[in-house]
Every structure is written in C-alpha cells, then in structure tokens.
Amino acid sequence: MQIHTIGHQPLPSFKQAVVTIGSFDGVHNGHRQILAQMREVASSIGGETVIITFYPHPRKVISSIPGEVKLLTTLSEKTNLLSEAGIDHLVVVPFHHQFAQLSAEDFVQKFLYAHFHPHTLIIGYDHRFGKGRLGDYHLLEKMGASLGFRVMEIDEQMLQASAISSTRIRQAILSHQVDEATALLGYPYFFEGIVMEGNQLGRTIGFPTANLQITEEDKLIPSDGVYAVSVSLKSPSKQITLLKGGMMNIGIRPTVNGKSRVIEVHIFDFSETIYQQTIQVKLLHFLREEIKFNGLEELKNQLSIDRQQAIDWLQEQATL
C-alpha cells in the first residue's frame, strides 16, 4: 500500500480510483465489509482502491472536549491494518479548522475531484460533509454526474454494522468484555508502551514486571484490572517479535497504597532487561478486578492464582 499525505508531496494520478472517506478507527470487521466492496469494484474496472482519512481525528479538532477522544488505533496502526487488508492507497489529509470551513460544493469540486478524479466514490447513505454538514449523497450524485464520476451507496445495514462496531468495541474494552471486543475487531485489541524502570516491588515477590509508559495520548487504554495478554518486542525498525504470554495489571496498586495509575506486565518465563524498549501488548482475556489485599503475602498468593489461570487460558487457546 502506498501512503500519501496531502501537503507533503504531490499525489499520483490514480488509475480508475475507487474512493471512500472515513476515519476507519480500528479497521474492524464492519470496515472490512466496506473494504471488500471497494476491492471488488476496483477489480471489476481495473482500478485502484483509495482511502481518504483525516489526521488528527476531526472530533479532536472540532470537539468541545477534544481530550475525550480516545481511539482504537493510532495512525500508524491503522495504516498497517489497511495495508494488510489489501488497499492500494491511503491518503492522509491534515484536518484543521480551515479545512472544516469548506462548503459542501467546494469539498467536492476543489478537494475530492481536484485531487482524486475518482471513477467511483463509495459513500454511506447518511454521510454528511462540508461546512454545516450540508453535503449529502444526493449532492454527490448530482455533482458526480456533471464531473464524471459515479457514486455508490453503502447500504444502511452495512453502514450500521460499521458505525456501531467502533462504539461497541470501545464500550467492550472499557467494561472488560475482551472476548466481544476481539470478535468485533477480528483480532485482539493491542497497544504499545515503552518499558520504564519502576520500584521493582514485583521482583521482590517473584513477579517482575515491565512498567509501561504509553506515548500515544489518544490511544484507548483498557479499564483497571488483571488480564491475560501476549507480549511482543518492537524493534527500532518496527519489526515485531513475539516474546511470551503474560499477565497485565492496570490500576493504582491499592495494596501498596499506590496513588497513580500504572500499567504493569509480567511476562512468563522471561528475565531479560528491556528498559527503554517498546513492547506491544495484546489483550486476550479478563481475569479479575484490581483488589486491595491485606499485605504482600496475600497479594503474592493471588498473583500465583492469576498466573495459573492465565497460563491455563492461553494454553487452552493455543496461544502459549
């Protein structure tokens, strides 16, 4: 897949471009139906698939509370997933207030047509665009007829599957419904963090942990609790190497009177030092809520139970 950013370099002349527009956050199973339709249309006309997406997320720019926008995928993660889905081109459009002020007609004439000359535009039946969200499918159809491109409508059932899934996935992750999130995404939810040196308390009770610092502030982090996970090491060249299964705790560590929220990952049968390296954590199964125990010995006993439950689940799923 070729990646283009408007304003950074000229766009190529797309061949019989089959275009759609959207955030595609998560690139989940609902989205994949749309991607399959794009590929089918492009194949039938000997064309190329082109996805237009915006960065930052439009809600982050125009929302009254932008910090509340939490995403399933960062731009780089979304790019990788779209590439794996067989899309030919991803065009990233810098989103800012000036762009948001484009009228619907200018959006079609000066942006969509001028940059992409689409053969086919695939759009949702209720898609709105342009200043005041005054543009719709009917305007696209009318302008497409005069400009020379056709418009295909994503039917209501498919669009609702796509729209509902992103919201449902976020809700599932935040309510410990890990299995549902995985089913809707089509893959385990994941996030990355840099391993930082902690107080090494876990090491003293036989459960050393990698303490993660999350660098992407917009990334959705699961709710507090203990999870079975798989852990991979990400090299500077972006190569992913699976390390081991493990278990993760997210929370304030009430047993030791913790005050701030931390993310700690215990990697099974692993003793290497990986400070300042980036690891990817895949969320596989929810084990329990975070609990305050009566001392470190009680905590250690529960961690032994957690470890065995995580190992049993991972082995049952052939993940370990």
C-alpha positions, 0 to 999 in steps of 0.5 A: 500500500502506498501512503500519501499525505496531502501537503507533503508531496504531490499525489499520483494520478490514480488509475480508475480510483475507487474512493471512500472517506472515513476515519476507519478507527480500528479497521474492524470487521464492519470496515472490512465489509466496506473494504471488500466492496471497494476491492471488488469494484476496483477489480471489476474496472481495473482500478485502484482502491483509495482511502481518504482519512483525516489526521488528527481525528476531526472530533479532536479538532472540532470537539468541545472536549477534544481530550475525550477522544480516545481511539482504537488505533493510532495512525500508524496502526491503522495504516498497517491494518489497511495495508494488510487488508489489501488497499492500494492507497491511503491518503492522509489529509491534515484536518484543521479548522480551515479545512472544516470551513469548506462548503459542501460544493467546494469539498467536492469540486476543489478537494475530492475531484481536484485531487482524486478524479475518482471513477467511483466514490463509495459513500454511506447513505447518511454521510454528511460533509462540508461546512454545516454538514450540508453535503449529502449523497444526493449532492454527490450524485448530482455533482458526480454526474456533471464531473464524471464520476459515479457514486455508490451507496453503502447500504444502511445495514452495512453502514450500521454494522460499521458505525456501531462496531467502533462504539461497541468495541470501545464500550467492550474494552472499557467494561472488560468484555475482551472476548466481544471486543476481539470478535468485533475487531477480528483480532485482539485489541493491542497497544504499545508502551515503552518499558520504564524502570519502576520500584521493582516491588514485583521482583521482590515477590517473584513477579517482575514486571515491565512498567509501561509508559504509553506515548500515544495520548489518544490511544484507548487504554483498557479499564483497571484490572488483571488480564491475560495478554501476549507480549511482543518486542518492537524493534527500532525498525518496527519489526515485531517479535513475539516474546511470551504470554503474560499477565497485565495489571492496570490500576493504582496498586491499592495494596501498596497504597499506590496513588497513580495509575500504572500499567504493569506486565509480567511476562512468563518465563522471561528475565531479560532487561528491556528498559527503554524498549517498546513492547506491544501488548495484546489483550486476550482475556479478563481475569479479575478486578484490581483488589486491595489485599491485606499485605504482600503475602496475600497479594503474592498468593493471588498473583500465583492464582492469576498466573495459573489461570492465565497460563491455563487460558492461553494454553487452552487457546493455543496461544502459549 
